[in-house]
Amino acid sequence: MYQERPYLERNWDLFPFPPGEVDALLLTHAHMDHSGLIPKLVKEGFSGRIIATAASAELLPIVLMDAARLQEEDAAFKKKRHQKEGRKGAHPEVPLYTEADVEKALPLVETIAYGKTLSLEPSLSVVFHDAGHILGSAMIEMLAGEAGKTARLIFSGDVGQWNKPLVRDPSVFEAADVVVMESTYGDRDHRDPIDPQALLAKIINETVEAGGNVVIPTFALERAQELIYHLGRLVRTKRIPQLMTFLDSPMATEVTEVFEHHPEFLDEEAFALFKSGQNPFRFPGLKLIHSIEESKAINRIKGSCIILAGSGMCTGGRIKHHLVQNISRPESTILFVGYQARGTLGRQILDHAAEVRIFGRNLSVKAHVEEIQGFSAHAGQSGLLEWLGHFRLRPSYLFLTHGDKDVSHGLADRLAKEGWNVHVPDYGEEWEIKLV
Ligand code: ZN
């Protein structure tokens, strides 16, 4: 699913292939940009198999139901606005898909374990490998062809970062004929002045000293759980005081429960905590907020607290209410821990706007604005190069996808100089892979 301008319109286009003729869909992970159009695909005729890991299969209903609700709200809002303005928009005022469409898609999901070979056709089999990106994320290996003439294709999905506490390190490969790799951070690394956990402690302690709140816009899937994990660790090791900490996102709470169901997907450190009888996603002071009333009650708390709420880029959700309460308080801190797309409220605040508009009110930005980059779920440039570095022989083809055009081309130029046969395919471009 396209989530950024100027590509949003493409979500409404017909698929560039007949969905009814597709036999199987291989899902790398549950993030919206990878899974968000599944209900539309089913609506337009797909009735094949959807292959995903068990954790992805459990996250998918949460992510897609949330998306359907947002689509339905958006359509209603658009209708109201168009009626008020007496005009018609480019698309009918209907949601891209509804909760009922999601219900139809979910029964098609089949789970696959990491490392197991699944034969889809006599001449095509697939293996899922841990991508180390989010819970249940996968890189997909495909073996195509007949005996003695098999091509091996590796599809990276989103490549995770090394040495993260919750997810394992990304899988690496030594040989392939064709590699399709993402290139989101193909031009840069995530840079923090100090280790991200130490930076988190420093920002919290300084805000507590000043008497303010720490407000963290949080993506519900993975980032929220990772932050809770780090906060719990800081509290247990007494590097921050025990504060009231609120996870004010019903979706993040649901996702956290999936993490608790699947400790076997977690990295050693988090898994060891589970085994010792401790839950890495609970710590003294943490409260998971469900109702709007509970959410509003946070405003009445005296003294410092930590508030995690969605949406991650401040474009909607409960975070906006917490920003209204805190953004003009010099003692509070707004802490960004994820990517802020151009044009979003989050990006405006991060770019030090003097004033922002929230719920029709102009508010001056007096709170501290901080950023931690190291919690990103994506490998930075050096991580991508490291991942490629494990191939002992250069693949016949390397395709770079999933990046801003200039970023992907920048990385491609660099790799071409090092002798890679690398391409950045255009949207809709077709390649014929010749087996040698
Ligand atoms: Zn992703």
Residues whose N, C-alpha, C, O or C-beta is under 5 A from the ligand:
A	BS01	ZN	H31 D158
